């Protein structure tokens, strides 16, 4: 039985904010945390003054869950705002008030507006009063957009925080501490309480580039437990956190779980190590002519990639989603009656060859299997929204981009070959930017920016080395988020910097978007 503290003690302990997740047209999960164990009364009302309360129930803040608590509230009306809070039974102390809006009825055509980003850590360097990577200004700007809902999409903590001297969080208690650190940042609490917030994991809730075959199920279980304690997300052993949500007639969101069921990366056990560096090759699937072109910048590209590495990347038995989830998603998206199918995709599905191991590109056969299945079923009005890469990248999803690249057996013989789909990658909120990561990987300052300008931006004409990725945006040095507006016949994606201004491309002057899809 949980220890019941005096009301005054518990009232002072609602210091981690509140949030509501998993919003549907008739339900939501509301979440809070106390500093100490005890009973808590959850209240949901139609008004901000809590005169019209629709639900009340008693919850327990228990040390076994780091004093977090959550409950699913059902029976709500579609398309309306609700307010919620947590109070001390018999006392006067209550938490801050959160707000969410339920989704509209399935048959209603109404514009929907939301924002998404991800990749944030609240860890400080020893002796510094501020978080090393900033105060989550992108989340503050997302709140100012007054959206129907927002999405904190992946790497909601960094168990390995990319902060000099900071230790890696491997235990449940250490991961709890990471969540508490980020909730100490006001902008994090603001975005969690301002409207409904869908949450999702990626690798850093566990450890960098995580897979169960490489890093073990015990670490997975610890990451799942800590994540579930702090993020109100539906989870099961069978589905992981794959789920979908309908927002009226115009929109259905599909959240893919790209961590729970994947095979080990092709780079595991040194299979793809470059002989010059002793580390995984930086571009194992790029044509050798492209590698030779860039060998002035990256000398290790002069070394050929082992056939074992190529075979492993293209092996049709390796999986990214796991066969049950792949089939479930294909069935669900094919049968969706929503006009726009928005796939929340943890890792980029567009091609750009650089360090592909942890992305869809590193599971090349299944990537094309999915794209071919979507096209063969004539699934239209579908778009991928992605984080993970710490950059703003916008591009067509291609089956194959460069002639002479390393491709699986189900790839087309020629390049470039486009699909009808686009992949919009955004972020980070607060962690190492992509260009800095590339500089560190190559050992050459400025190489990340150069690669954006001379490889990511040039048109994808299929010729090597003259062919590029043809990206509409390739900004790898700014914290950012994306604002998405969905109507009956349009889907608009606006790339914004952390201050809410239009994000500028790698040249520093050209706007990234807005990108308008029609149909």
N, C-alpha and C positions, 0 to 999 in steps of 0.2 A: 504494500500500500504506500502511495506517495506521501511524503511528509507534508503536512499542512502548516504553512508558515503564517504568521500574523498578516492580516490584510495589508497593513501599512508596508511591510517588507516586500510583499509580492507586487504591490502597486508601483513601487519604485523600480521594478525590475523589467518592465516592458521596454527594453532599450535596444532591440534589434529590428524594430519596425514591424510591419505586417505586409502580407501579400496575398493575392488571389490568383490561382492558376487553373489550367484545364477548363477554361470557360466553354460552355455549350449554350444552346438556346434555353436551357432550363436548369443548369447546374454550374457549380464552381467549387473548387477546393480553396478554403481560406486557411492561412498559416500565421503562426506567431511564435514567439519565444520568450520565456521568462528567464531571469538570472538564477532563479532557485526553483526547486520542485514545489508543486502545489496545484490546487484546483483553479480552473479558469472558466469563466462563463463567456461563450461565444455568442455574439449578437449580430444579426443581419437585419437591416431595416431599409425601407423605401425612401427614408429621408435622412438628412445629415444630422438632425437633432435626436434621432432614435425615439421619436414619438410613435412611429408606425413600424414596430418590430415584427418581422415575419417569421424569424427563426431564433430560438435560444436553445443552447444546450451546454452541458458541463463537460469540459475536457480536462485532461491531466497533463501538466508539465512534469516530465519524469526525467531523472538523470540518465536513464538508459538511452534516451533520445536527445541528450544534451539540452534538456528542458524545452525542446521544440514541441509543438502540437499542431495538428491540422485536422480538418474534417470536411467531408464533401457535403455541400448544401444542395438539395434538390428541390423540385417543385416550384422553381422560379418562373417568372413570366419572361417570354422572349422579348428581346429588343428594348430592355429598360435598364436604368442605372440602379445599383444597390450600394449601400454603405455597410461597413462591418467594423467591428472592434472586439476586443477581449477585455473583460473586467474581472475584478476580484469578487467572488460571491460574498454578499453581505457587506461589502466595503464600497468606497467611493472611487477607488482608483481604477482607471481604464487605460488601455493602450492608445496610441494614435489611431486615427480613423483611416481606413482604406476604402477605395471605391473601385467597382468594376461594372462593366456593361455586359449583359448577356447578348448572345448572338441573336440576330433577327430570325423570324420564322423561315423554314427552309424554302418556302415558295416566294418569299419577298425579294424583289430586286431593289437593292439599295446600295449606294456607294459605300465601300469599306476602306478605311485608311489605317495603316499600321506601320511600325518601324521595327527594324531588326539590326542587331549587331551582336558581338560577343568577344571573347578573349580578354578577360580582365583579371588582374591580381591586385589585392590591396596590401601586399607585403611591403614593409619599409626596410631600408638598409639600416644597419645598426648605427644609432646616433642621429638619424634623420627623423624629424617629426612628421614628415609627409610620405605617403606611399611613393615608392621608387618610380613607378610608371605613371603617376598622376592621379587625379581625383575624380575620374570617371565623368568628365564633362560631357561626353557624348550622351550619357544617360540623362543628364540635366536637359540637354537640347531635345531629346526624344520626348520628355515630359511636356515641354513647351509646345509640341506639335498637337496636343489634345487628341490623340488617336483613340480609335475604338479599343485597341489592345496593342501591346508591344511584345517583342520576343528577345529574350536573352539566350542567344543560340550558341552554346558550346564553350568549353573551357571557362565555366563559371567560377572556377578557382584554378590556380596553378599549383598543383601538388609539388612540382619542381618550379619554383617561382621566377626563374630567370632574373634574380636579384643577387648581386654579388654578396657572397657569404651566407645567404639564406639557405637553411637546410631543406631537404625534400620531406614532404609529409607522406608517410607510408601507412601509419596506423589510423584507425577511425578517429581517435582523439586528436591526432595531428591534423587530419582533414577538417574536422569540426572547427579547429582553431583557424584554419584558412577561411572558412565561411564567416566566422565571427569577425575576422579582420576586414573582410570586404563590406560586411554590414555595418561596420563602424564608420563608413564613408557616407555622408549625407546624401550624395547623388544616387547611390545604390538604393538607399531606403526610399528615396523619392520615386524612382522608376518602379519599384516594387509595389508601391501603394497607390500611385496616381490613377492606374487603370489595370485591367487584367494583364498578367504577364505570363506568357508561355515560356517555360524553361526547358533546356535540353543539355545533354552532356556531349563532350567529344573525348579527347584523349587525356587532357591534363587533370580531369577529375580523378584519374587513376595515376598515370605517369606518361611522359612524352611518348607519342606514337604507339600507344598501348594496343596490345592484342592479348587475348587469353593464352594462346599457344606459346607466346614469347615470355609473358610476364606473370602468368599463373592466375588460377581462379581465386585463390585467397585474396590477392590484391584487388581483383575485380569485385569480390564480395564486399570488401571494406569500402571501396569507392562507391558502390551502389548504396550501401547503408548510409554513409555520410551524405551523399547527394540527396537521397530520398528524405532524410531528416530535414534538410534545409531547403529543398526545392519541391513544391507540391506538384509532383509528376506521377502519372500512372505507370506502374511497372509490374511486369510478371516475368517469371522464368521463361515462359514460352515465347512471349513477344518482345521482351526487353522493354524499351520505351518507344517502340513503333506505335503510332496512333494517328488518327485523323480528326479534324474538326471542321464542321460546316458553318459558314457564315452567310446565310441566306442563299439565294439562287445564284449569286455571282461568284462565290469563292468556296473552295475546299482546300484546307491545309493538310499536307501529308508530312509527318515527321519520321524520317528514316533513322533507324538505329544502326550506325555503322561501326560500333565497337563490340557489341555483345556476341556476334556470330562469325566474325571474320577469321580467315586463315592468317597464319603468320606472314609478315611482310617478306617479299622476295629477298630482301637484304639480310634476313636473319642468318646467323651462323657464318657471316662473312662471304656469302655466295656472290655478292655484287661488289666486293671491295676492289677498289682501284689499286693496282700494284705500286703506283707512285705515292699514294697517300695512306694506304692501309685503312681507308674509310670507304663507305659506300660511294660508288661513282655518282657524280653530280647529275649526269644526264645519260643514263644507260640505254634509253630507247631512241635517242636522237640519231639521225643519219651520221655516219662517220664523216661525211663531207662537212656537215654543220659543226661537228666536234672539232675537226681540223681548223675550221674558220675561227673558232673561239679559243683555240689552244694558246694563242698569244696572251689572252687574258687568264685562261685556266690551263696551264701546261699539262695537267694530268689527262686532258681530253685527247692528247696524242696517243694514249694507250688504248688498244681495242678492249671492248667489253667482252667478258667471258661468255661463251655460249650457254653455260649453265645458268648464268644470270638472266639472259634473254629468255631461255626456256621456262624459267620459273615465273617470270613476269607474265608470260603468255599461257601458262598452264591452265587448261579449261577446268581442272578439278579444284582450283583455288577459288575461294569465295569471299566476297566483300560483305554481302548482306546475309548470307546463309540462304539456302534454297527455300525453306518455308517462308521467310520474310519476303524474299524476292517474289515468290508466287503470290503471296498475300497482297503485297503492294500492287502488283500488276492486275490482279483481280479487282482490287478496290478502285484503282485509278481508271480502269476501263469502264467500270460500272457507275462511276461518278456522274451525276446529272448537273453538277455545278458547271457554270460556264468556264471559269478559270481554275485550273488545277495547279496549285503552287506547292512545289516539293521542297520542303526544308531539308537541306542536304548538308550534312556535317562537313564533308570534304569535297573540294572542287571536282566536277565531272568534265569540265572543259580540258582540253589538252594544252600543256605548256612545257612538258618534257623535263623541266628542272626538278630534281629530287622527287620522282613520281611515286616512291615506294608506299607512302602512307595514304595516297589518294586513290581515286578510282583508276587512274592510269596505271597504278602498280598492280591492279587486278584486271588486266586488259581484256581478257575474254569475257568476263561477266559484265564489264562496262558496255561492251558492244552487244552482248546478249540482251541487256536491259534496253538499250537504245533501239535495237532492231525490233524488239517486242512491242515497244511503244509505237513505233512507226507502222509496223505491220497491222496493229489494231486501230490505226488511224486516230490515235489519241492526240487531240489538238488543244490549243489554248493551254499549254503546259509550260511552266518555267521553273528553273532550279534557282533557289536562293541559298547562298552558301556563306560560311565564315571560314575560320581555321587558318587561312594563309597569311593573316596580318597585312592584308593589302586590299585595295579596291581594283578588282579585275572584272571586266565585262566582255563577254565574247559569245559567239555562236558555239554551240556544242558540236564538234565535228567527229565523225567516225574515224577519220584519219586526216592529218593536217599536212605532214611533210612527206614527199616522195623519198623512198629509201629508208624510212624509219623502221624500227623493230616493232612488228605488228603481229597480233594473234591470227590464228587460222580463219576466224570469222570476220576479218577486216576486209574492206574493199581493196581491190588491186591498185587503184589509183588514188591520188590525193591532189587537192583537198576535196573532201566529201562532207558537206554540211548535213545536219539534221534540222528539223523545224524548231529546235529548242535552243534556248539561251540560258547561260549560267551567269548570275550576278553575285560576285564575291565581294564582301565588305568587311570592315574592321581594320585594326582591333579597337577596343575601347581603351585598354591600358596594358600593354606588354610590348615586347621587342618588335619593331616594325620589320616588314619583309626585306626591305633594302639592307637594313643592318644585318639581318640573318644571312643574306647572300654575301655581304662583305666579309662576315666572319667565316663562312664556309670556304670562300675562295682565298681569303687572306689578302684581298686587294680592296682598299678603300674606294668607294664609288662604283664598284662593279655591279651592285644591285641596280643602281640608277641607269648605268650603261646598258645592262641587259634589257631593261624596260624599253629603252629608246631604240636599240638596234636589233632586238629580237622579238619582244612582245608586241610592239606597235606596228612594224612593217606588215603589209598585206600578206595574207596566206595564199601565195600563188603556187605552192606545192614544190617549188624548185629549191634545191639546197646548194649553197648556203644562203642564197638570196631570199628564200621564203621565210616569212615570219609567222607570228601567231595571229596577226590581224586584230588585236584587241582594241575595242572601243575605248577602254580605260585601262591604264597600267600604272596606277599610283601606289607606290609601296612605302611611303614615308610619313603618312598622316594617320592619326586616329580618326575614325569615321563611323558613320551609320548610314543606313538606307531607309528612305521613306517610300512606302508602296501604297498606291491608290488603285483600287479595283472597281471598275464600273461594268455595266452590261457589255460594252464593246471595246473597252480599253483597259490595259494594265500599264501603269506608269511607275517607273523606278527612278527615284531621285537620290543621287549620291551626295552626301553632305559631310563636311568636316565636323570635328567635335563641337564647334561653336554654332553649328546649324547653317553655315554658309555653303554655297555650292562648292563641291570638291573639285579641285583643279588637277588635271592630268599630269603625267610625268614631265611635260615641258614647262610646267609651272604657270601656264596662262590659259590653256584650253579647258573649258568646263568638261567634266565627266557627266554627260547626259544633259537633261533627263532623257531616259530611254522609254519609248512609247511602243507598246505592242498592241496591235489591233486585231479584230477578227469578228 
